[in-house]
Amino acid sequence: MKTSIHLENKITSKPSRYGLKYHIKTFGCQMNEHDSEKIAGMFQKDGMIKSNEIDNSDVLFINTCTIRENADDKLYGTLGQLKKWKDENPNRKLLVGGCAAQKDKYLVRERAPWVDVVLGTHNTNDIINLLNQSEDWGPVTEILEETTNIESETSPVRESSINAFVTIQIGCNNSCTFCIVPSVRGVEISRRPSDIVNEIERLSHEGVKEITLLGQNVNSYGRDLMINNKRRPYFTELLYKIHDIEGIERIRFTSPHPKDFKEETLIAVSELPKVVNQIHIPLQSGSNKILSAMHRGYNQKRFIEKIDMIKSIITDASISTDIIVGFPGESHIDFEETMKVVNYAEFDLIYMFKFSPRPGTVASDYQDKFVKKDIIDDRFMSLKNRQTEISEFRYARFVGSTQKMLIEKPSKKDERILTGRIEGGHIVNLESNKYGIGDLVNVKIVDSTPFFLKATA
């Protein structure tokens, strides 16, 4: 669906915006964070300068999320507060994009008519053209139903000089009943391997040490491409190609899907020193009944087999997962099945979510099976408390060992403390004035908590 005037001859920049200040506020996932980095690159190519404060900005972009219900509430609450910001200066421009804009379409303008540009997830590369249109023709909404060009001609402006997100794939072909992503991100589209390798080589020349490969289901990367006259997943081969790039010290990836996890990928992780031993494998639920209702494509037994395979192939693997508590129809027995897997797998980290019905998803129609809020809250706390115990045990295994830490930034609370991560993704605090941002150093782990490690060098 297109709902805007589309100029045939696009203007890439306007002299009137040179020197103006922009600010980007991002809600949601790593994919959104990386989209915001790309948009910052387009704004700067247009002549604008980054501002760290909304009040000092002339152009404000809100990159929205729609994974949970409170994300929508946050969006419209934020837009309500920004009406005053707009009214203070009629020359200010307010732009809204991302997944909530893709989902809500016209509703964004209906609820916040002071927004200048509304765009979806499939046309972020066109944001400058849309901003031009809004200046020439007034408020504009453009929501496309599919992505026409996955590549951007503009380099992203990254928040970190040593870590970088690299998109290898957009969209998702799965049909999980709780998830809005296929509706707002579309079907899977993989980037060409050469484009990915070229981008990472550029990042290496810029001093980036660690990259994270992004996709909704990285295991299926390349399945939509014709490579060597075949259509099949190409993710393992991609890891080998990227590993050969000089200057890159660490390679992470997220998120894989359990049903598509292949032994060959885990063998690559174990064989390639730069690919970290951190594996994120989303469980969502341990109940076969709930997994079936979620359309996850695996059962508890198959998931546990994947955990066993990971641990047998990758030495001292650090495994994390996602779990939804209170999916419609979840009984006490179903929740205990989830806890059974948690206790068996001993995850280093769990990203926990309380079920939130999303309009447009199948699960939002399961209203007669919704679990009461107080029951969800109790189960969530049980999971949280148990995982804290497991994380305390798992993190303690590093005490007394020497680990390689990539220093990322000074601590916000104490600039004498440097923070970074070891290979498994665990956060480390190091008190030292000998090292700088981007240094990869051997540190001795001297203490642990369920959430971070303490080290000396």
Beta strands, then each sheet from edge to edge (+ up, - down):
strand 1: 21-26
strand 2: 49-50
strand 3: 59-64
strand 4: 93-98
strand 5: 117-119
strand 6: 140-142
strand 7: 163-167
strand 8: 169-170
strand 9: 189-190
strand 10: 210-214
strand 11: 250-254
strand 12: 278-280
strand 13: 318-325
strand 14: 349-354
strand 15: 402-410
strand 16: 417-421
strand 17: 427-431
strand 18: 440-448
strand 19: 453-456
sheet 1: 2+ 1+ 3+ 4+ 5+ 6+
sheet 2: 7+ 10+ 11+
sheet 3: 8+ 9-
sheet 4: 12+ 13+ 14+
sheet 5: 15+ 16- 17+ 19+ 18- 15+
end
